[in-house]
């Protein structure tokens, strides 16, 4: 089959899934494409079957995904297309209801879904209609006309419309079109949340979690996250997973954390995918499975999550859950390091210092060690100290070496403790002091550093 013909078949299936072809039209056009493909291959096309009193068995049709429907911010269920059309005709679903189905990146207005747009009458032009006002406010937000949006949302909220209340609350929360006022935001989020508005429930949870506009109350945060998550809100599901993971506002429960991370991850949330990868890697709340950890890290990393990119780099570097591939490790370390992840920056520094899948470049190693060390990474601080001590990638500078070793030992880094002992025993960057040298060698040896143990063995007793 040619690429063009393959594309034609995929396009036909997509048209059917979108509801732009009925079953009969799909079957007819599929037959046309099959005959055309047969002609291209020099085969005889199939002849029409003889007329029979029994209906021919229809060709198998691709499964059409159900349409998830949310009205006023509250999910009411998932339905076949025909069921949705009946609800539209009954007035239960309006054009501004939110809909989503598998394969779509985000929720859209029902009136904008191709297979439903012809089922609605013309949009309301009433200046006082709450739904129309909210839509007008949304359009103003798109234009960054926050004052107009605030005005529209205020009028919609006055009519008790949940989506208007939520959006007005967000204006107060973010300071869009009005001064920031967390207390007012909470008041409006609560009004919408009490009507079942999922986003308002999630934002109210955030306010309780952070103590914004209300006293901080982690248990109430969990309450509202749960309300929202049960309606399918991807962000609330992730936040609820974090609460169970860390035992915040609820007893710690790693299995429940995995449950909510999975719900969110399957909807494409990068943070949830990364957290789920970590759960599989550690075997927390789920049987340990490093291949599944890599799967979820990859999903998240491809969306740009720096933490997942770094962890994926580590997995490729040591070959856990995936065949070892140093080049891919460098690729993912770089992606993460460029976003400011301190551990990835330190690991990338190691790659350049040792020439692992990149040309050895001590200056680049120093660059990345410095980026990481300035963020407080103890390993990078120690490695940077070594670079200054030996003059690798930078001019030799014992004082700077001591500076970075000291920063690192303050965090208990064993190797930095050893090197600081070396500085004191040789009087490099500090006055020579055998007592202090012994102190740091002892600290390092207690953590198992073999070189420090050797120095204690040969150091004069005193």
CORSULFEN-V74345 format. One record per backbone hydrogen bond with DSSP energy under -0.5 kcal/mol. NH is the residue of the N-H (numbers start at 1). CO is the residue of the C=O. Records with the same first field share a line. If there is no record, write none. Layout:
NH: CO, CO
This chain:
6: 2
7: 3
8: 4
9: 5
10: 6
11: 7
12: 8
13: 9
14: 10
15: 11
16: 12
17: 13
18: 14
19: 16
20: 15
21: 15
26: 22
27: 23
28: 24
29: 25
30: 26
31: 27
32: 28
33: 29
34: 30
35: 31
36: 32
37: 33
38: 34
39: 35
40: 36
41: 37
42: 39
43: 38
67: 79
68: 66, 100
69: 77
70: 98
71: 74
74: 71
76: 69
77: 69
79: 67
84: 80
85: 81
86: 82
87: 83
88: 84
89: 85
90: 86
91: 88
92: 87
93: 87
97: 94
98: 70
99: 108
100: 68
104: 101
108: 99
110: 97
111: 95
112: 109
113: 110
114: 112
116: 113
117: 113
119: 116
120: 117
129: 126
133: 129
134: 130
135: 131
136: 132
137: 133
138: 134
139: 135
140: 136
141: 137
142: 138
143: 139
144: 141
145: 140
146: 144
149: 145
150: 146
151: 147
152: 148
153: 149
154: 150
155: 151
156: 152
157: 153
158: 154
159: 155, 156
160: 157
161: 156
165: 161
166: 162
167: 163
168: 164
169: 165
170: 166
171: 167
172: 168
173: 169
174: 170
175: 171
176: 171
177: 175
181: 172
185: 181
186: 182
187: 183
188: 184
189: 185
190: 186
191: 187
192: 188
193: 189
194: 190
195: 191, 192
196: 193
197: 192
198: 73, 196
201: 197
202: 198
203: 199
204: 200
205: 201
206: 202
207: 203
208: 204
209: 205
210: 206
211: 207
212: 207
213: 211
217: 208
221: 217
222: 218
223: 219
224: 220
225: 221
226: 222
227: 223
228: 224
229: 225
230: 226
231: 228
232: 229
233: 228
237: 233
238: 234
239: 235
240: 236
241: 237
242: 238
243: 239
244: 240
245: 241
246: 242
247: 243
248: 243
249: 247
253: 244
257: 253
258: 254
259: 255
260: 256
261: 257
262: 258
263: 259
264: 260
265: 261
266: 262
267: 264
268: 265
269: 264
270: 268
273: 269
274: 270
275: 271
276: 272
277: 273
278: 274
279: 275
280: 276
281: 277
282: 278
283: 279
284: 279
285: 283
289: 280
293: 289
294: 290
295: 291
296: 292
297: 293
298: 294
299: 295
300: 296
301: 297
302: 298
303: 300
304: 301
305: 300
306: 304
309: 305
310: 306
311: 307
312: 308
313: 309
314: 310
315: 311
316: 312
317: 313
318: 314
319: 315
320: 315
321: 319
325: 316
329: 325
330: 326
331: 327
332: 328
333: 329
334: 330
335: 331
336: 332
337: 333
338: 334
339: 336
340: 337
341: 336
342: 340
345: 341
346: 342
347: 343
348: 344
349: 345
350: 346
351: 347
352: 348
353: 349
354: 350
355: 351
356: 351
357: 355
361: 352
365: 361
366: 362
367: 363
368: 364
369: 365
370: 366
371: 367
372: 368
373: 369
374: 370
375: 372
376: 373
377: 372
378: 376
381: 377
382: 378
383: 379
384: 380
385: 381
386: 382
387: 383
388: 384
389: 385
390: 386
391: 387
392: 387
393: 391
397: 388
401: 397
402: 398
403: 399
404: 400
405: 401
406: 402
407: 403
408: 404
409: 405
410: 406
411: 408
412: 409
413: 408
417: 413
418: 414
419: 415
420: 416
421: 417
422: 418
423: 419
424: 420
425: 421
426: 422
427: 423
428: 423
429: 427
433: 424
437: 433
438: 434
439: 435
440: 436
441: 437
442: 438
443: 439
444: 440
445: 441
446: 442
447: 443, 444
448: 445
449: 444
453: 449
454: 450
455: 451
456: 452
457: 453
458: 454
459: 455
